[in-house]
Amino acid sequence: MRLSRFALRLSIALTLPALAVPALAAPKVVLKPKDQALSILHNALKSADFAARGMAYRGAAFDKANKDLQKQLEDGMLDPQWVVRRGVAEAMYASKNSKWAQIIKEALGLAVISPYDTLPALDEIADKDAIPLLLAVLSDKENPLQDKIMTALVNRNRPNLAAVLVAALNSKDSLAQATAVKGVAQLDPVLQPKVLDAVAKAQGGNDDVVKSLLAVAEKTDDRVPVAFLSAVKSKDPLLAARALAIRALHDDRTVAKALLAVCQKATGKDQVELLNAFRRVAGKDDVSGLKSIINGAPSPDLLFAVYEILARLGDRSMSQEAAKLAESTDTDVRATGVFYLGWVSGPGRLKEMHQYLDDGIPAVRLAAARVLGYIQSPVSVAPIKEAIEREQSESVRLELIKALASIKSKTAYEALMFFTREKDPLVRRTVVRALAESGESAVRPGLQNALNDNDPRIRAEAVRGFILSDIAQAVKIWERALKWLPRGVMLELTHELTKTMEGFLEIALFKSGADENGQALREEALIGLHLLPESEGKVLHKVLQNSDDEDLRIRMLTALFALEGKKVAPEIKSLALSSGPRSRVAAIRMLGKLKGDKEATELLVKFLDDTDERVRVSAALTLLGG
């Protein structure tokens, strides 16, 4: 039925107002924090920010039921950026997907990525999984980077290093074993004594490993203990004897009886060298055993070695024989008599020893130099200095300089400064060490010269000298030295000088570079701070508060959390709220370690709405428990 014109108009009039009324807005959907976190991570899978993308992939472990997401995770294995693939590997490990190992193993075989970048991916992997993976890499004959990987493992010095080395040394694969042996040779007795102990206890009968352990000990300063050698059980008599001799040279007196027994059986030059080591640990109850060595027809060198030890022990029973030797027409044995009589008589034969410095026989001059070094009389400074200047024999010259260095007088130190530029590095180091220990302001020009030496260990001795005698100048020198300071020196100084090193460790944290050497020095400084427990927290807080270096702030925050636990929560929250982007992200990730802290959880929820994508993603991942 057709509508009338009126009805049509009425219908339109009634309809138009209804059409003019705007549609009601759909209610805003408010996601729960964990749902919002998952949404943020899903969206970040395509992020142009590689770090954000890597964290987003790591978050896939929290949405295992999402098959599409798990497919994306598989696709992420092909991402060209390592930081992204690392996130994929971590997610797969958390999801019990065995392909995580493939990702890390492939990365460890790429020359374009440093092992220092790839190995951190294993830091969160359980040792029961990480160590087999490393063994597979070290035994992979198609991987050309085993040596670089092993060097990085040693230098990073993570808690499982000993277990990794022992497992590799126990491996049936010859390549893994050989690489691990090279790794053992790179260990540092100052920085890694526990690792060396573990390796020696596990492999003390493996001669290849023993050779590496001995090499480590031989290049170690004699002031540093080498207790790990006590676990050496080599069946090779030469290696076993060498181990005893090195321990003796490091003043391990527990080896005295065993070493004397070895000395009695040895022959030729080996016997003399062993006796020279035994000299450091010999005791008065060894006298009869020593005398038995020279029964028969000993060589001149052997005779000297035994008489020298007897004299140092204060034994006077050989005085008559020594007098005959000193007057003998056999020039090869005169030095033995001269040394023995000079040593047991002391200052009473000082004038004779000065005269012997002109003797035509080098061995006699050497004997006189050793006696003068024992007497340590300032009267001997001028004769010794003159003898050094005319001496042609390198071995005698070294002994003369040692004698001069042993005399504790200003005139001796002033004389020593003439010899800071000797060709022999052992001579230069002897001189600089004596100058360093003098504490005399007059020797500082000599120490200054030594700072330009081409041997870093000699430069380190000079640095030590300034720390001992001129703290104000030492600060500037220390800052420069951080560019080249050998590993272990900082810790040696901390063991020796304790509280004096607090400020220098602080400087090392502030001033060390961001390269691998600088990072290693920072780690060494942190170990040094452990030796100063009353200063450790104070220094870490100070560096954290005053540094603008993001890497350093992250490291300080990590160290503080390890030291103080939840007490450092205010610092974590402060950095999470306002700092550089990298340290802010690191602090946000640490908020997850503040279990039960309501404010930390509230901050994570707040950061889900931050304008910085990396902040949002790190907060989302942390909130979910990653």
BELFEN-V922784 format. One record per run of one state. SS is the DSSP state (A for helix, B for strand, O for the rest). FROM is the first residue (numbers start at 1). TO is the last residue. If there is no record, write none. Layout:
ss=[SS;SS]
from=[FROM;FROM]
to=[TO;TO]
This chain:
ss=[O;A;O;A;O;A;O;A;O;A;O;A;O;A;O;A;O;A;O;A;O;A;O;A;O;A;O;A;O;A;O;A;O;A;O;A;O;A;O;A;O;A;O;A;O;A;O;A;O;A;O;A;O;A;O;A;O;A;O;A;O;A;O;A;O;A;O;A;O;A;O;A;O]
from=[1;5;21;33;47;50;63;67;79;82;95;99;108;115;123;127;139;146;157;161;171;174;186;193;204;207;219;227;232;237;250;253;266;268;279;284;294;300;313;319;327;331;357;362;376;378;391;394;407;410;420;425;439;441;451;456;470;471;482;489;512;516;531;533;547;550;578;581;592;598;608;613;625]
to=[4;20;32;46;49;62;66;78;81;94;98;107;114;122;126;138;145;156;160;170;173;185;192;203;206;218;226;231;236;249;252;265;267;278;283;293;299;312;318;326;330;356;361;375;377;390;393;406;409;419;424;438;440;450;455;469;470;481;488;511;515;530;532;546;549;577;580;591;597;607;612;624;626]
